[in-house]
Amino acid sequence: MTEPAPSDSTVRPLLEARGVSLSFGSVRALQDVDLTLQPGEITAIVGDNGAGKSTFVRCVCGIHQPDAGSILLAGEPIGFRSPEEARNAGIETVHQNLALVEDLTVWQNLFLNRELTRGIGPLRLLDRRAMRREAQRMVATLSVNVPQVGAKVRRLSGGQRQAVSICRAAGFSSRLVIMDEPTAALGVQETARVEELIRSLRDEGHAVLLISHNFDQVMRLSDQVWVMRAGRCVAGRRTTATTGEEIVALITGAQAA
């Protein structure tokens, strides 16, 4: 497998997978996956449906545990047993279904399961004012285009909902933001706005792991690309050193790594 050289070879990978394998009964979902993600970069994983992309992401964020191999975060082995453990370590995931509660407001969604409280000991109350104030700061930092943090999510457009989900992922000292098909259901203008947000995450120092079937988007956004096929990571390229045509050929097997 050809591994893309990092932009600075002296920088330790933020995330590293070594021989990661996972089976569901007789089905080998992942087979000896090796790949790395650099800090402050957008890394894309591409492949056909069933290639293992989402399964690998679920191993990283604690939904699945690999049968073999190891995953390292900043050089330290990780073995998260739940997404909450992954979040506590700085890994946030923006799922394709966004996981937003439509009848809650923007600020309530941003702080869902992370509520701020005030008071002493067991006599603590929700600090709504502090959460609204912090939510406004988070939204302003990413220049998220939402009507107001007090608006209910059900009143937002698809792009605004995606922006809220990205804002939530980026707002809590995350080192790695995983994005699964972030613009799949969006129009042209909303897609462009979300792509701006993804670039802003990188510019702020976050590492971004992007899962996308949109090869043009991958070439626009990513710094490096990993190609998966039939549960294996078959190739890796620096984006500036490849083309969309080569990536398609690697996915289909028409070109060897």
C-alpha positions in Angstrom: 0.0 0.0 0.0 1.3 3.5 -0.9 1.1 5.7 2.2 0.7 9.4 1.7 3.6 11.3 3.2 2.5 13.8 5.9 2.9 17.4 5.2 5.6 17.5 7.9 7.3 14.1 8.4 8.4 15.2 11.9 4.8 15.5 13.1 3.4 12.5 14.9 0.1 11.3 13.5 -2.9 12.3 15.5 -4.7 9.0 14.7 -3.1 5.8 13.6 -4.7 2.4 12.7 -2.5 -0.7 12.7 -3.8 -3.9 11.4 -7.4 -3.2 12.5 -9.8 -6.1 11.8 -13.4 -6.7 12.6 -15.8 -9.5 11.8 -19.6 -9.9 12.2 -20.0 -13.6 12.3 -18.6 -14.9 9.0 -18.5 -11.4 7.4 -15.1 -9.8 7.5 -16.0 -6.1 7.7 -12.4 -4.8 8.2 -9.2 -6.6 7.3 -5.8 -5.4 8.5 -6.6 -1.7 8.0 -3.5 0.6 8.3 -3.9 4.3 7.9 -2.9 7.6 9.6 -4.4 11.0 10.1 -2.3 14.1 10.6 -3.2 16.9 13.0 -4.6 20.0 11.4 -5.5 18.3 8.2 -8.6 17.0 6.4 -8.3 13.3 5.7 -10.8 11.6 3.4 -11.8 8.0 3.3 -13.5 6.9 0.1 -14.8 3.6 -1.3 -17.9 1.9 -2.6 -20.8 1.0 -0.3 -19.7 -1.9 1.9 -16.1 -1.0 1.6 -15.7 -0.6 5.4 -15.6 3.2 5.7 -18.4 3.6 8.3 -17.4 0.4 10.1 -13.9 1.8 10.6 -15.3 5.1 11.8 -17.5 3.3 14.3 -14.3 1.6 15.7 -12.7 5.0 16.1 -15.6 6.6 17.9 -16.3 3.6 20.3 -19.4 2.0 18.7 -17.5 -1.1 17.7 -14.4 -2.7 19.2 -11.9 -4.3 16.7 -11.2 -8.0 17.0 -7.5 -7.4 16.2 -5.1 -4.6 15.7 -4.8 -1.3 17.5 -5.8 2.3 17.1 -3.6 5.1 18.6 -4.6 8.6 19.4 -1.6 10.9 19.7 0.6 7.9 20.1 -1.5 6.3 22.9 -3.5 3.1 22.3 -7.2 3.6 22.6 -10.0 1.1 23.2 -13.2 3.2 23.7 -16.2 1.2 24.9 -18.7 3.9 24.0 -19.0 7.2 22.0 -19.1 9.1 25.3 -15.6 7.8 26.0 -14.4 8.9 22.6 -16.0 12.4 23.1 -14.2 12.7 26.4 -10.9 12.0 24.6 -11.7 14.7 22.0 -13.2 12.7 19.2 -16.5 14.1 17.9 -18.7 12.6 15.2 -21.1 14.4 12.9 -23.4 11.5 11.8 -25.3 11.6 8.5 -28.6 11.8 10.5 -27.1 14.7 12.5 -28.6 13.4 15.8 -30.4 16.7 16.6 -33.6 16.9 18.6 -36.0 18.9 16.5 -38.2 20.2 19.3 -35.2 21.6 21.2 -33.6 25.0 20.5 -30.1 25.4 19.0 -28.5 26.1 22.3 -30.2 23.1 23.9 -28.9 20.9 21.2 -25.4 22.2 21.5 -25.4 21.4 25.2 -27.4 18.2 25.1 -25.7 15.8 27.7 -23.2 18.5 28.4 -25.4 20.9 30.4 -23.9 23.7 32.4 -25.1 23.9 36.0 -24.7 26.3 38.9 -25.1 25.8 42.6 -23.4 23.7 45.3 -23.3 20.0 45.8 -26.5 18.1 44.9 -28.5 21.3 44.8 -27.5 22.3 41.3 -29.7 24.0 38.6 -29.3 24.3 34.9 -27.5 27.5 34.0 -29.5 28.4 31.0 -28.1 31.9 30.7 -24.5 30.6 30.6 -25.4 28.0 28.0 -27.2 30.5 25.8 -24.2 32.9 26.1 -21.7 30.2 25.3 -23.8 28.9 22.4 -23.9 32.3 20.9 -20.1 32.5 21.2 -19.7 29.1 19.5 -22.0 30.0 16.7 -20.2 33.3 16.2 -16.8 31.7 16.2 -17.7 29.5 13.2 -19.9 32.2 11.6 -22.8 29.7 11.6 -25.8 31.1 9.7 -28.7 30.3 12.1 -31.5 32.7 12.9 -30.8 32.7 16.7 -29.6 30.2 19.3 -33.1 30.3 20.8 -34.7 29.0 17.5 -36.0 25.4 17.5 -34.1 23.1 15.2 -37.2 22.1 13.3 -37.4 25.6 11.9 -33.9 25.4 10.4 -32.9 24.5 6.8 -30.9 21.4 6.1 -27.7 23.5 5.8 -28.4 25.3 9.1 -29.0 22.0 10.8 -25.7 20.6 9.5 -24.0 23.8 10.7 -25.4 23.3 14.2 -24.1 19.7 14.2 -20.7 20.8 13.1 -20.7 23.6 15.7 -21.5 21.2 18.4 -18.7 18.9 17.3 -16.1 21.7 17.1 -17.1 23.5 20.3 -15.8 21.3 23.0 -12.0 21.1 22.6 -12.3 18.3 20.0 -9.0 17.1 18.5 -10.7 15.1 15.7 -14.0 15.8 14.0 -15.4 12.8 12.0 -17.9 13.8 9.3 -20.0 11.1 7.6 -21.4 12.4 4.2 -21.8 15.9 5.6 -23.5 17.4 2.4 -25.3 14.3 1.0 -28.8 15.9 1.3 -27.9 19.5 0.7 -28.3 21.9 -2.2 -25.5 23.7 -4.0 -25.4 26.8 -1.9 -25.8 24.9 1.4 -23.1 22.5 0.4 -20.7 25.4 -0.3 -21.4 26.9 3.1 -20.8 23.6 4.9 -17.6 23.1 3.0 -16.5 26.5 4.3 -17.2 25.4 7.8 -15.1 22.2 7.3 -12.2 24.3 6.0 -12.6 26.6 9.1 -12.3 23.6 11.4 -9.0 22.7 9.8 -7.8 26.3 9.9 -8.6 26.4 13.7 -6.3 23.3 14.1 -8.8 20.5 14.2 -8.2 17.3 12.4 -11.1 16.3 10.2 -11.9 12.8 9.0 -14.3 13.1 6.0 -16.3 10.2 4.6 -17.8 11.2 1.2 -18.9 9.7 -2.1 -18.5 13.1 -3.7 -15.1 12.8 -5.3 -15.1 16.4 -6.4 -15.7 17.4 -2.8 -12.9 15.1 -1.6 -10.5 16.7 -4.1 -11.5 20.2 -3.1 -11.3 19.7 0.7 -8.9 17.0 1.6 -5.2 17.0 2.3 -4.9 13.2 2.0 -7.1 10.4 0.7 -7.3 6.8 1.8 -9.1 4.3 -0.4 -11.0 1.3 1.0 -12.2 -1.7 -0.9 -13.8 -4.9 0.5 -12.8 -4.1 4.1 -9.2 -3.3 3.3 -7.4 0.0 3.0 -5.8 -0.5 -0.4 -4.1 2.8 -1.1 -3.3 6.3 0.2 -2.5 9.5 -1.6 -1.7 13.1 -0.9 -4.5 14.9 -2.6 -2.2 17.2 -4.5 -0.4 14.2 -6.0 -3.5 12.4 -7.4 -6.6 13.0 -9.5 -10.2 12.1 -9.2 -9.7 9.6 -12.0 -7.0 7.8 -10.2 -9.0 7.6 -7.0 -11.9 6.0 -8.9 -9.5 3.5 -10.5 -8.2 2.6 -7.1 -11.7 2.1 -5.7 -12.8 -0.1 -8.5 -9.5 -2.1 -8.6 -8.7 -0.9 -12.2 -5.4 0.4 -10.9 -3.2 -1.2 -8.3 -1.9 0.8 -5.4 
